[in-house]
Structure formats: C-alpha cells, structure tokens
Amino acid sequence: MGATVQTSPRVLPRAVSYAEVALPGAAIGLLSGAFAAGVAALAHLPAGMVAAIGVGLGVPLALFGMLYCVLLAAGRVGVGAVGPVALLWLVGFPLSRLVDEFVVAQAIGQESVLREPLASFLLFQAMLSLGYAIGFLWLHERLAPRWLLRITGHNDVAATLVARYVEHVSSVGARRRERAADRGR
C-alpha cells in the first residue's frame, strides 16, 4: 500500500489574503453605485450619464469599503464600532461624491464639475456621510461574516478576523446576561 501524503491547506500571500477579506466592502461600494445608477435610470437620464453615475460613485465607494475591511482585518478598527466607520466615511463619502461629480461632468461634456462652491459641496456630503456610514456598517456586518466563514480554510487573515467576531459576539452576550441578572435582583 502506498503512503498517503498529507498536505497543509494552501495559505495565500498576505496581500491576497487582505484583498480577499476586503471583497465585502468592495461589493457594498459597487452596490451603492449600482443603486445610484438605478435611481438615475428611473429618472430617465441618458444612458451615458447613468453609467457615469454608477462607475463614478461605485468605484471610489468600493475602494473606501475595501480600506475599511483592511483596517478591520488589521485590527485598527473594532468589530461593529460605529465611530471609526463614521470617521472613515466622513472623508470617504465626500471624496467619492466629488469623483462622481467629476466623472459625470466629463461624461456629459461639461467643463464645470460643481454647481456650488467646493467647500459647500464637501460640507453637505460630510453631513450625509453619517447616514451612509451607518448603512454601510449594517450591511457589512450582515455580509462579511458569512464571506469570512467561507474563506477561513485557506485565508489566515479571515480566520483571525472570524475569531475577533466570535470574541465580540461573546462579550456582547456576556454583557446582556449581566444586565439581565442585574435587573432580576
């Protein structure tokens, strides 16, 4: 009988592992751009403008979404923490909208990118960013753990992040039990 050879699971290079962990953030950003394009299509805007909106907004949101995932995987952001997400999108959302405005202006042949002063535009987008941050975090916390569980077998970065999610859920559960016990006294 031949000897069986055991092989260890394939481990990805570090950069590839982080890129794979970042896919949910990218997907949410691209989905946001697709949603904006869908709204533009419902408004009967020209097809070129609809495409420019989808790409112009979706790509930068995807890049910032990936950045969030990398920061989360690297331990720079706590699991489920709203504050760091809000700060990321305080910068990322206005910049993404600025890129979107530029791409749309180029697509329709306008020289002027904005119809209002830059500071006013960025301030207004910064105010909207908190809503986007909350929605992003909500969606991320529903999509990412499922994705991470699928890739933990070959991705050590994902496995470490899953362990952090489990630790977070355990600590939240312990705090709830403590509060329930305190109310029962």
C-alpha positions as CSV (number, residue, x, y, z in Angstrom):
1,M,0.0,0.0,0.0
2,G,1.2,3.5,-0.8
3,A,1.8,6.0,1.9
4,T,-0.7,8.9,1.9
5,V,0.8,12.3,1.7
6,Q,-0.8,15.0,3.9
7,T,-0.7,18.5,2.6
8,S,-1.3,21.5,4.7
9,P,-4.0,23.8,3.5
10,R,-2.8,26.3,0.9
11,V,-2.1,29.7,2.6
12,L,-2.4,32.8,0.4
13,P,0.2,35.5,0.3
14,R,-0.6,38.3,2.8
15,A,-1.7,40.9,0.2
16,V,-4.0,38.4,-1.5
17,S,-5.5,37.4,1.9
18,Y,-6.3,41.0,2.7
19,A,-7.7,41.6,-0.8
20,E,-10.0,38.6,-0.4
21,V,-11.1,39.8,3.1
22,A,-11.8,43.3,1.5
23,L,-14.3,41.9,-1.1
24,P,-17.5,42.6,1.0
25,G,-16.5,46.3,1.4
26,A,-15.9,46.5,-2.4
27,A,-19.2,44.8,-3.1
28,I,-21.1,47.2,-0.9
29,G,-19.5,50.2,-2.6
30,L,-20.2,48.8,-6.1
31,L,-23.8,48.0,-5.0
32,S,-24.2,51.6,-3.8
33,G,-23.0,52.9,-7.2
34,A,-25.4,50.5,-8.9
35,F,-28.3,51.7,-6.7
36,A,-27.5,55.3,-7.6
37,A,-27.4,54.4,-11.3
38,G,-30.7,52.6,-10.9
39,V,-32.2,55.7,-9.5
40,A,-30.8,57.8,-12.3
41,A,-32.3,55.3,-14.8
42,L,-35.7,55.6,-13.2
43,A,-35.3,59.4,-13.6
44,H,-34.9,58.7,-17.3
45,L,-31.4,60.2,-17.5
46,P,-29.4,59.4,-20.6
47,A,-27.6,56.0,-20.6
48,G,-24.1,57.6,-20.6
49,M,-25.0,59.6,-17.6
50,V,-26.4,56.6,-15.8
51,A,-23.3,54.6,-16.5
52,A,-21.1,57.5,-15.3
53,I,-23.0,57.7,-12.1
54,G,-22.7,54.0,-11.4
55,V,-19.0,53.9,-12.1
56,G,-18.1,57.4,-10.8
57,L,-19.7,56.7,-7.4
58,G,-19.4,52.9,-7.2
59,V,-15.6,52.6,-7.7
60,P,-14.5,55.2,-5.1
61,L,-17.0,53.8,-2.6
62,A,-15.7,50.3,-3.3
63,L,-12.1,51.5,-2.7
64,F,-13.1,53.1,0.6
65,G,-15.1,50.0,1.5
66,M,-12.1,47.9,0.9
67,L,-10.0,50.2,3.1
68,Y,-12.5,49.7,5.9
69,C,-12.2,45.9,5.6
70,V,-8.4,46.0,5.6
71,L,-8.4,48.3,8.6
72,L,-10.8,45.9,10.3
73,A,-8.7,42.8,9.4
74,A,-5.5,44.6,10.6
75,G,-7.1,45.3,14.0
76,R,-7.1,49.1,13.5
77,V,-10.9,49.2,13.8
78,G,-13.1,47.3,16.3
79,V,-15.7,44.9,15.1
80,G,-19.1,46.7,15.0
81,A,-17.6,50.1,16.1
82,V,-19.6,53.0,14.6
83,G,-17.1,55.8,15.4
84,P,-14.2,54.6,13.2
85,V,-16.6,53.8,10.4
86,A,-18.2,57.3,10.7
87,L,-14.7,58.9,10.6
88,L,-13.7,56.9,7.5
89,W,-16.9,57.9,5.6
90,L,-16.6,61.5,6.8
91,V,-13.6,61.6,4.5
92,G,-14.5,58.8,2.0
93,F,-18.1,59.8,1.2
94,P,-17.4,63.4,0.2
95,L,-14.4,62.4,-1.8
96,S,-16.4,59.7,-3.6
97,R,-19.1,62.1,-4.4
98,L,-16.6,64.6,-5.7
99,V,-15.2,61.9,-8.0
100,D,-18.7,61.1,-9.1
101,E,-19.4,64.7,-9.9
102,F,-16.2,64.9,-11.9
103,V,-16.9,61.7,-13.9
104,V,-20.5,62.7,-14.7
105,A,-19.3,66.1,-15.8
106,Q,-16.7,64.5,-18.1
107,A,-19.3,62.1,-19.5
108,I,-21.7,64.8,-20.4
109,G,-19.0,67.2,-21.7
110,Q,-19.3,69.9,-19.1
111,E,-16.3,71.9,-18.0
112,S,-17.7,72.8,-14.6
113,V,-17.7,69.9,-12.1
114,L,-19.8,71.5,-9.4
115,R,-22.7,73.9,-9.4
116,E,-21.9,75.2,-5.9
117,P,-18.7,76.2,-4.1
118,L,-16.4,73.3,-3.3
119,A,-16.5,73.9,0.5
120,S,-20.3,73.9,0.5
121,F,-20.4,70.7,-1.6
122,L,-18.0,68.9,0.7
123,L,-19.7,70.0,3.9
124,F,-23.1,68.9,2.7
125,Q,-21.6,65.5,1.6
126,A,-19.9,65.2,5.0
127,M,-23.3,65.7,6.7
128,L,-24.7,62.9,4.6
129,S,-21.8,60.6,5.3
130,L,-23.1,59.5,8.7
131,G,-26.2,58.0,7.1
132,Y,-24.0,56.2,4.6
133,A,-21.6,55.0,7.3
134,I,-24.5,53.5,9.4
135,G,-25.9,51.8,6.3
136,F,-22.5,50.6,5.2
137,L,-21.8,49.1,8.7
138,W,-25.2,47.5,8.9
139,L,-24.8,45.8,5.5
140,H,-21.2,44.9,6.2
141,E,-22.0,43.2,9.5
142,R,-24.5,41.0,7.6
143,L,-22.4,40.1,4.6
144,A,-18.8,40.0,5.8
145,P,-19.1,37.3,8.5
146,R,-20.7,34.9,6.0
147,W,-18.0,35.6,3.5
148,L,-15.2,35.3,6.0
149,L,-16.5,31.9,7.2
150,R,-16.4,30.6,3.6
151,I,-12.7,31.6,3.2
152,T,-11.2,30.8,6.6
153,G,-10.0,27.4,5.3
154,H,-7.3,29.0,3.1
155,N,-7.1,32.6,4.4
156,D,-5.4,33.1,7.8
157,V,-6.3,36.8,7.8
158,A,-10.0,35.8,7.5
159,A,-9.6,33.2,10.2
160,T,-8.1,35.8,12.6
161,L,-11.0,38.2,11.8
162,V,-13.6,35.5,12.4
163,A,-12.0,34.8,15.8
164,R,-12.4,38.6,16.6
165,Y,-16.1,38.4,15.5
166,V,-16.7,35.4,17.8
167,E,-14.9,37.2,20.7
168,H,-17.1,40.3,20.1
169,V,-20.3,38.3,20.0
170,S,-19.3,36.5,23.2
171,S,-18.6,39.8,25.0
172,V,-21.8,41.3,23.9
173,G,-23.7,38.2,25.0
174,A,-22.0,38.3,28.4
175,R,-22.9,42.0,28.9
176,R,-26.5,41.2,28.1
177,R,-26.6,38.4,30.6
178,E,-25.1,40.6,33.2
179,R,-27.7,43.3,32.7
180,A,-30.5,40.8,32.8
181,A,-29.1,39.4,36.0
182,D,-28.9,42.9,37.5
183,R,-32.5,43.6,36.6
184,G,-33.5,40.3,38.2
185,R,-32.1,41.3,41.6
